[in-house]
């Protein structure tokens, strides 16, 4: 698909490698070990937030050492490189969540609006507990009062692509994380 280069062009924007695949894999494995330890004796249900978290969720699940299940929910709040600030549920959850340990698996937490909305929706389903696991967190953008239980990377407020994250649906398949280069 894409050749691995330090700088790439997607549509009208240029991006440079900021986090190599090896570093991502190491952090995903460390998160899975921590979740497995923290949730020993439970069978957590991972709820991957589509589209961005699908690669992260799959890699995380493969590194887990305890029994777990996975399902996906699709929420949308992005257009191009800008969050619309409005979250709309596109695909709901069919599983019975009552008494379950839920781990929301998100690609990136910025304002926290998506997570707040999801936690509110999940709360009406009576789970035993809800935890947030995110690959990326932009602390400078957070507007909601959230507890992020598992964070792989704290990053600055730059636009990134790769490892499931996209720019106008392009770049999801990149193995490394690329940061936009302002021109």
C-alpha positions as CSV (number, residue, x, y, z in Angstrom):
1,X,0.0,0.0,0.0
2,X,2.4,2.7,1.2
3,X,6.2,2.5,1.1
4,X,7.7,3.1,4.5
5,X,9.3,6.6,4.3
6,X,10.1,9.2,6.9
7,X,7.9,11.7,5.1
8,X,4.7,10.9,3.1
9,X,2.0,12.8,1.3
10,X,-1.7,11.9,1.8
11,X,-4.0,13.9,-0.4
12,X,-3.0,17.6,0.1
13,X,-1.0,17.1,3.4
14,X,2.5,16.0,4.3
15,X,3.3,13.8,7.3
16,X,6.5,12.6,8.9
17,X,7.1,9.5,11.1
18,X,6.7,10.4,14.8
19,X,6.2,7.0,16.5
20,X,7.7,3.9,14.9
21,X,5.8,0.6,14.7
22,X,8.2,-1.1,17.2
23,X,7.4,1.5,19.9
24,X,3.6,1.1,19.3
25,X,3.8,-2.7,19.6
26,X,5.8,-2.4,22.8
27,X,3.3,0.0,24.4
28,X,0.3,-2.2,23.3
29,X,1.9,-5.3,24.8
30,X,2.6,-3.4,28.1
31,X,-1.1,-2.2,28.2
32,X,-2.4,-5.7,27.6
33,X,-0.1,-7.0,30.4
34,X,-1.4,-4.3,32.8
35,X,-5.1,-4.9,31.9
36,X,-4.6,-8.7,32.2
37,X,-3.1,-8.2,35.7
38,X,-5.8,-5.7,36.8
39,X,-8.7,-7.8,35.5
40,X,-7.4,-11.2,36.6
41,X,-10.4,-13.5,37.3
42,X,-12.8,-11.4,35.1
43,X,-13.7,-11.7,31.5
44,X,-13.7,-8.1,30.2
45,X,-15.7,-7.1,27.2
46,X,-13.6,-4.8,25.0
47,X,-15.7,-2.3,23.1
48,X,-13.6,-1.0,20.2
49,X,-14.7,2.4,18.8
50,X,-14.7,2.2,15.1
51,X,-13.2,3.0,12.7
52,X,-9.9,4.2,14.2
53,X,-9.4,1.7,17.0
54,X,-9.8,-1.5,15.0
55,X,-6.1,-2.2,14.5
56,X,-5.3,-1.2,18.1
57,X,-8.2,-3.3,19.5
58,X,-7.1,-6.4,17.5
59,X,-3.4,-6.1,18.6
60,X,-4.4,-5.4,22.2
61,X,-6.7,-8.5,22.3
62,X,-3.9,-10.7,20.8
63,X,-1.6,-9.7,23.7
64,X,-4.1,-10.3,26.5
65,X,-3.3,-13.3,28.8
66,X,-6.8,-13.6,30.4
67,X,-10.1,-14.5,28.7
68,X,-11.8,-11.6,27.1
69,X,-14.5,-10.7,24.5
70,X,-14.7,-8.0,21.9
71,X,-17.4,-6.0,20.2
72,X,-17.5,-2.7,18.3
73,X,-19.4,0.5,18.4
74,X,-19.3,3.2,15.8
75,X,-19.4,6.9,16.8
76,X,-18.7,9.7,14.5
77,X,-17.4,13.2,15.4
78,X,-14.7,13.9,12.7
79,X,-14.7,15.5,9.3
80,X,-11.3,15.8,7.6
81,X,-8.8,17.0,10.2
82,X,-11.3,18.7,12.5
83,X,-13.7,17.3,15.2
84,X,-17.2,18.5,14.7
85,X,-17.8,18.4,18.4
86,X,-21.0,16.5,17.9
87,X,-21.1,12.8,18.5
88,X,-23.7,10.7,16.8
89,X,-24.1,7.0,17.4
90,X,-24.1,5.0,14.1
91,X,-24.0,1.4,15.3
92,X,-25.1,0.4,18.7
93,X,-24.2,-2.4,21.2
94,X,-26.2,-5.7,21.0
95,X,-24.5,-7.5,24.0
96,X,-26.1,-7.6,27.5
97,X,-23.8,-5.4,29.5
98,X,-25.4,-5.9,33.0
99,X,-22.7,-7.0,35.5
100,X,-20.0,-6.9,32.9
101,X,-16.5,-5.4,33.1
102,X,-16.3,-3.1,30.1
103,X,-13.1,-1.7,28.5
104,X,-13.7,1.0,25.9
105,X,-10.9,0.7,23.4
106,X,-10.4,4.1,21.7
107,X,-7.7,5.2,19.2
108,X,-7.4,8.8,20.5
109,X,-9.0,10.9,23.3
110,X,-8.9,14.6,22.7
111,X,-11.8,16.7,24.2
112,X,-13.3,13.6,25.8
113,X,-16.8,14.4,24.4
114,X,-17.0,11.0,22.6
115,X,-15.9,9.1,25.8
116,X,-18.4,11.1,28.0
117,X,-21.2,10.3,25.7
118,X,-20.3,6.6,25.5
119,X,-19.9,6.2,29.3
120,X,-23.4,7.8,29.7
121,X,-24.9,5.4,27.2
122,X,-23.1,2.4,28.8
123,X,-24.2,3.4,32.3
124,X,-27.8,2.9,31.4
125,X,-27.0,-0.8,30.7
126,X,-25.8,-1.5,34.3
127,X,-22.2,-2.7,33.7
128,X,-20.2,-3.7,36.8
129,X,-17.5,-1.2,35.7
130,X,-16.4,0.8,32.7
131,X,-12.7,1.5,31.9
132,X,-11.1,3.6,29.2
133,X,-8.1,2.3,27.2
134,X,-6.7,4.7,24.6
135,X,-3.8,4.5,22.3
136,X,-3.3,8.3,22.2
137,X,-4.3,11.0,24.6
138,X,-4.0,14.8,24.0
139,X,-4.0,16.2,27.6
140,X,-4.0,19.8,26.3
141,X,-7.4,19.2,24.5
142,X,-9.3,17.5,27.3
143,X,-12.5,19.3,28.3
144,X,-14.4,16.5,30.1
145,X,-13.7,15.2,33.6
146,X,-12.6,11.7,32.6
147,X,-10.5,8.9,34.1
148,X,-8.4,7.3,31.5
149,X,-7.4,4.0,33.0
150,X,-4.9,2.9,30.3
151,X,-3.0,5.3,28.0
152,X,-0.3,4.2,25.6
153,X,0.9,7.6,24.5
154,X,0.4,11.2,25.7
155,X,0.9,13.4,22.7
156,X,0.8,17.1,21.8
157,X,-2.1,18.5,19.9
158,X,-0.8,17.6,16.4
159,X,-2.9,15.8,13.7
160,X,-1.7,12.2,13.3
161,X,-2.3,9.3,10.9
162,X,-1.4,5.6,10.8
163,X,-2.1,2.5,12.8
164,X,-5.9,2.9,12.2
165,X,-6.0,6.7,12.3
166,X,-6.9,8.4,9.1
167,X,-6.9,11.6,7.2
168,X,-10.2,11.6,5.1
169,X,-10.2,7.8,5.2
170,X,-6.6,7.6,3.9
171,X,-3.5,6.3,5.8
172,X,-5.2,3.9,8.3
173,X,-3.0,1.0,7.0
174,X,0.3,2.7,7.8
175,X,2.3,0.7,10.4
176,X,3.9,3.8,12.0
177,X,2.3,7.0,13.4
178,X,2.9,10.0,11.2
179,X,2.4,13.6,12.3
180,X,1.2,16.4,10.0
181,X,4.0,18.7,8.7
182,X,2.7,22.3,8.7
183,X,3.7,23.9,5.5
